[in-house]
Amino acid sequence: MDKKIIQKAGKLFTETEKHHIIKEMFSNNLTKQEIWEKYTGQKEEHGQLLRWMRKLGYNTKIKTGKPNFALNQFRMAKEKKAEKPMSPEDELFENLQLKKRVAELEKQLKEAELKAIAFSTMVD
């Protein structure tokens, strides 16, 4: 029954082709969207690959997406820094921004600690 065919987005895929597509996604570290667009020409796959993975017995807990937005921003900033050195003004500006962010986070931490203490005393 290897010839069971499912139609999606005007394309037909056999079970063998589905295995090949999923294995290529894992081996090339592609997102589901990237591999779907490669094989169908469409940007959105609407969960079809996940359904295939479940049906064919693949581990669906494996992350198949790219790292989250924050990590991508970090990598892009790191690459940008590698391209050209920062001017002293830019370094000063970035340093001030970081100090401001640290101060904001410290303030949030103190507020959270006070809330925890207040909650603890209310419960007791």
CNS distance restraints for C-alpha pairs under 8 A (distance, minus, plus):
assign (resid   2 and name CA) (resid  14 and name CA) 6.88 0.50 0.50
assign (resid   2 and name CA) (resid  15 and name CA) 5.66 0.50 0.50
assign (resid   2 and name CA) (resid  16 and name CA) 6.83 0.50 0.50
assign (resid   3 and name CA) (resid  14 and name CA) 5.49 0.50 0.50
assign (resid   3 and name CA) (resid  15 and name CA) 6.50 0.50 0.50
assign (resid   4 and name CA) (resid  14 and name CA) 5.82 0.50 0.50
assign (resid   4 and name CA) (resid  15 and name CA) 6.38 0.50 0.50
assign (resid   5 and name CA) (resid  12 and name CA) 6.10 0.50 0.50
assign (resid   5 and name CA) (resid  13 and name CA) 5.59 0.50 0.50
assign (resid   5 and name CA) (resid  14 and name CA) 4.90 0.50 0.50
assign (resid   5 and name CA) (resid  15 and name CA) 7.06 0.50 0.50
assign (resid   6 and name CA) (resid  12 and name CA) 5.77 0.50 0.50
assign (resid   6 and name CA) (resid  13 and name CA) 5.99 0.50 0.50
assign (resid   6 and name CA) (resid  14 and name CA) 7.15 0.50 0.50
assign (resid   7 and name CA) (resid  11 and name CA) 5.71 0.50 0.50
assign (resid   7 and name CA) (resid  12 and name CA) 4.78 0.50 0.50
assign (resid   7 and name CA) (resid  13 and name CA) 7.00 0.50 0.50
assign (resid   8 and name CA) (resid  12 and name CA) 6.60 0.50 0.50
assign (resid   9 and name CA) (resid  40 and name CA) 6.85 0.50 0.50
assign (resid   9 and name CA) (resid  42 and name CA) 7.67 0.50 0.50
assign (resid  10 and name CA) (resid  40 and name CA) 7.96 0.50 0.50
assign (resid  11 and name CA) (resid  40 and name CA) 6.59 0.50 0.50
assign (resid  13 and name CA) (resid  17 and name CA) 5.67 0.50 0.50
assign (resid  13 and name CA) (resid  18 and name CA) 6.24 0.50 0.50
assign (resid  14 and name CA) (resid  18 and name CA) 6.25 0.50 0.50
assign (resid  15 and name CA) (resid  19 and name CA) 6.30 0.50 0.50
assign (resid  16 and name CA) (resid  20 and name CA) 6.24 0.50 0.50
assign (resid  17 and name CA) (resid  21 and name CA) 6.09 0.50 0.50
assign (resid  18 and name CA) (resid  22 and name CA) 6.19 0.50 0.50
assign (resid  18 and name CA) (resid  52 and name CA) 7.08 0.50 0.50
assign (resid  19 and name CA) (resid  23 and name CA) 6.03 0.50 0.50
assign (resid  19 and name CA) (resid  56 and name CA) 7.67 0.50 0.50
assign (resid  20 and name CA) (resid  24 and name CA) 6.03 0.50 0.50
assign (resid  21 and name CA) (resid  25 and name CA) 6.20 0.50 0.50
assign (resid  21 and name CA) (resid  35 and name CA) 7.28 0.50 0.50
assign (resid  22 and name CA) (resid  26 and name CA) 6.44 0.50 0.50
assign (resid  22 and name CA) (resid  49 and name CA) 7.53 0.50 0.50
assign (resid  22 and name CA) (resid  53 and name CA) 7.36 0.50 0.50
assign (resid  23 and name CA) (resid  27 and name CA) 6.01 0.50 0.50
assign (resid  24 and name CA) (resid  28 and name CA) 5.84 0.50 0.50
assign (resid  24 and name CA) (resid  30 and name CA) 7.93 0.50 0.50
assign (resid  25 and name CA) (resid  29 and name CA) 5.80 0.50 0.50
assign (resid  25 and name CA) (resid  30 and name CA) 4.95 0.50 0.50
assign (resid  25 and name CA) (resid  31 and name CA) 6.79 0.50 0.50
assign (resid  25 and name CA) (resid  32 and name CA) 7.05 0.50 0.50
assign (resid  25 and name CA) (resid  35 and name CA) 6.12 0.50 0.50
assign (resid  25 and name CA) (resid  64 and name CA) 7.79 0.50 0.50
assign (resid  26 and name CA) (resid  30 and name CA) 6.62 0.50 0.50
assign (resid  26 and name CA) (resid  64 and name CA) 7.22 0.50 0.50
assign (resid  29 and name CA) (resid  64 and name CA) 7.26 0.50 0.50
assign (resid  30 and name CA) (resid  34 and name CA) 6.05 0.50 0.50
assign (resid  30 and name CA) (resid  35 and name CA) 6.33 0.50 0.50
assign (resid  30 and name CA) (resid  64 and name CA) 6.99 0.50 0.50
assign (resid  30 and name CA) (resid  65 and name CA) 7.21 0.50 0.50
assign (resid  30 and name CA) (resid  66 and name CA) 7.71 0.50 0.50
assign (resid  31 and name CA) (resid  35 and name CA) 6.37 0.50 0.50
assign (resid  31 and name CA) (resid  64 and name CA) 5.44 0.50 0.50
assign (resid  31 and name CA) (resid  65 and name CA) 4.67 0.50 0.50
assign (resid  31 and name CA) (resid  66 and name CA) 6.31 0.50 0.50
assign (resid  32 and name CA) (resid  36 and name CA) 5.95 0.50 0.50
assign (resid  32 and name CA) (resid  45 and name CA) 7.48 0.50 0.50
assign (resid  32 and name CA) (resid  49 and name CA) 6.89 0.50 0.50
assign (resid  32 and name CA) (resid  64 and name CA) 6.53 0.50 0.50
assign (resid  32 and name CA) (resid  65 and name CA) 6.82 0.50 0.50
assign (resid  33 and name CA) (resid  37 and name CA) 6.04 0.50 0.50
assign (resid  33 and name CA) (resid  43 and name CA) 6.22 0.50 0.50
assign (resid  33 and name CA) (resid  44 and name CA) 6.09 0.50 0.50
assign (resid  33 and name CA) (resid  45 and name CA) 6.39 0.50 0.50
assign (resid  34 and name CA) (resid  38 and name CA) 6.22 0.50 0.50
assign (resid  34 and name CA) (resid  43 and name CA) 7.70 0.50 0.50
assign (resid  35 and name CA) (resid  39 and name CA) 6.41 0.50 0.50
assign (resid  36 and name CA) (resid  40 and name CA) 5.81 0.50 0.50
assign (resid  36 and name CA) (resid  41 and name CA) 7.19 0.50 0.50
assign (resid  36 and name CA) (resid  42 and name CA) 6.80 0.50 0.50
assign (resid  36 and name CA) (resid  43 and name CA) 7.13 0.50 0.50
assign (resid  36 and name CA) (resid  44 and name CA) 7.33 0.50 0.50
assign (resid  36 and name CA) (resid  45 and name CA) 6.07 0.50 0.50
assign (resid  36 and name CA) (resid  49 and name CA) 7.91 0.50 0.50
assign (resid  37 and name CA) (resid  41 and name CA) 4.42 0.50 0.50
assign (resid  37 and name CA) (resid  42 and name CA) 4.79 0.50 0.50
assign (resid  37 and name CA) (resid  43 and name CA) 5.27 0.50 0.50
assign (resid  37 and name CA) (resid  44 and name CA) 7.43 0.50 0.50
assign (resid  37 and name CA) (resid  45 and name CA) 7.98 0.50 0.50
assign (resid  38 and name CA) (resid  42 and name CA) 8.00 0.50 0.50
assign (resid  45 and name CA) (resid  49 and name CA) 7.06 0.50 0.50
assign (resid  47 and name CA) (resid  51 and name CA) 6.34 0.50 0.50
assign (resid  48 and name CA) (resid  52 and name CA) 6.23 0.50 0.50
assign (resid  49 and name CA) (resid  53 and name CA) 6.09 0.50 0.50
assign (resid  50 and name CA) (resid  54 and name CA) 6.22 0.50 0.50
assign (resid  50 and name CA) (resid  60 and name CA) 6.94 0.50 0.50
assign (resid  51 and name CA) (resid  55 and name CA) 6.09 0.50 0.50
assign (resid  52 and name CA) (resid  56 and name CA) 5.90 0.50 0.50
assign (resid  53 and name CA) (resid  57 and name CA) 5.97 0.50 0.50
assign (resid  53 and name CA) (resid  58 and name CA) 4.89 0.50 0.50
assign (resid  53 and name CA) (resid  59 and name CA) 7.19 0.50 0.50
assign (resid  53 and name CA) (resid  60 and name CA) 6.51 0.50 0.50
assign (resid  54 and name CA) (resid  58 and name CA) 5.90 0.50 0.50
assign (resid  54 and name CA) (resid  59 and name CA) 7.39 0.50 0.50
assign (resid  54 and name CA) (resid  60 and name CA) 6.58 0.50 0.50
assign (resid  67 and name CA) (resid  71 and name CA) 6.15 0.50 0.50
assign (resid  67 and name CA) (resid  72 and name CA) 6.56 0.50 0.50
assign (resid  68 and name CA) (resid  72 and name CA) 6.36 0.50 0.50
assign (resid  69 and name CA) (resid  73 and name CA) 6.13 0.50 0.50
assign (resid  70 and name CA) (resid  74 and name CA) 6.22 0.50 0.50
assign (resid  71 and name CA) (resid  75 and name CA) 6.17 0.50 0.50
assign (resid  72 and name CA) (resid  76 and name CA) 6.04 0.50 0.50
assign (resid  73 and name CA) (resid  77 and name CA) 6.04 0.50 0.50
assign (resid  74 and name CA) (resid  78 and name CA) 6.11 0.50 0.50
assign (resid  75 and name CA) (resid  79 and name CA) 6.11 0.50 0.50
assign (resid  76 and name CA) (resid  80 and name CA) 6.03 0.50 0.50
assign (resid  77 and name CA) (resid  81 and name CA) 6.15 0.50 0.50
assign (resid  78 and name CA) (resid  82 and name CA) 6.32 0.50 0.50
assign (resid  79 and name CA) (resid  83 and name CA) 6.34 0.50 0.50
assign (resid  80 and name CA) (resid  84 and name CA) 6.76 0.50 0.50
assign (resid  81 and name CA) (resid  85 and name CA) 6.01 0.50 0.50
assign (resid  81 and name CA) (resid  86 and name CA) 7.03 0.50 0.50
assign (resid  86 and name CA) (resid  90 and name CA) 5.91 0.50 0.50
assign (resid  86 and name CA) (resid  91 and name CA) 6.15 0.50 0.50
assign (resid  87 and name CA) (resid  91 and name CA) 6.23 0.50 0.50
assign (resid  88 and name CA) (resid  92 and name CA) 6.08 0.50 0.50
assign (resid  89 and name CA) (resid  93 and name CA) 6.11 0.50 0.50
assign (resid  90 and name CA) (resid  94 and name CA) 6.04 0.50 0.50
assign (resid  91 and name CA) (resid  95 and name CA) 5.97 0.50 0.50
assign (resid  92 and name CA) (resid  96 and name CA) 6.15 0.50 0.50
assign (resid  93 and name CA) (resid  97 and name CA) 6.22 0.50 0.50
assign (resid  94 and name CA) (resid  98 and name CA) 6.15 0.50 0.50
assign (resid  95 and name CA) (resid  99 and name CA) 6.17 0.50 0.50
assign (resid  96 and name CA) (resid 100 and name CA) 6.12 0.50 0.50
assign (resid  97 and name CA) (resid 101 and name CA) 6.18 0.50 0.50
assign (resid  98 and name CA) (resid 102 and name CA) 6.13 0.50 0.50
assign (resid  99 and name CA) (resid 103 and name CA) 6.18 0.50 0.50
assign (resid 100 and name CA) (resid 104 and name CA) 6.24 0.50 0.50
assign (resid 101 and name CA) (resid 105 and name CA) 6.18 0.50 0.50
assign (resid 102 and name CA) (resid 106 and name CA) 6.08 0.50 0.50
assign (resid 103 and name CA) (resid 107 and name CA) 6.17 0.50 0.50
assign (resid 104 and name CA) (resid 108 and name CA) 6.24 0.50 0.50
assign (resid 105 and name CA) (resid 109 and name CA) 6.09 0.50 0.50
assign (resid 106 and name CA) (resid 110 and name CA) 6.23 0.50 0.50
assign (resid 107 and name CA) (resid 111 and name CA) 6.26 0.50 0.50
assign (resid 108 and name CA) (resid 112 and name CA) 6.12 0.50 0.50
assign (resid 109 and name CA) (resid 113 and name CA) 6.12 0.50 0.50
assign (resid 110 and name CA) (resid 114 and name CA) 6.16 0.50 0.50
assign (resid 111 and name CA) (resid 115 and name CA) 6.14 0.50 0.50
assign (resid 112 and name CA) (resid 116 and name CA) 6.12 0.50 0.50
assign (resid 113 and name CA) (resid 117 and name CA) 6.22 0.50 0.50
assign (resid 114 and name CA) (resid 118 and name CA) 6.09 0.50 0.50
assign (resid 115 and name CA) (resid 119 and name CA) 5.98 0.50 0.50
assign (resid 116 and name CA) (resid 120 and name CA) 5.98 0.50 0.50
assign (resid 117 and name CA) (resid 121 and name CA) 6.20 0.50 0.50
assign (resid 118 and name CA) (resid 122 and name CA) 6.17 0.50 0.50
assign (resid 119 and name CA) (resid 123 and name CA) 6.17 0.50 0.50
assign (resid 120 and name CA) (resid 124 and name CA) 6.19 0.50 0.50
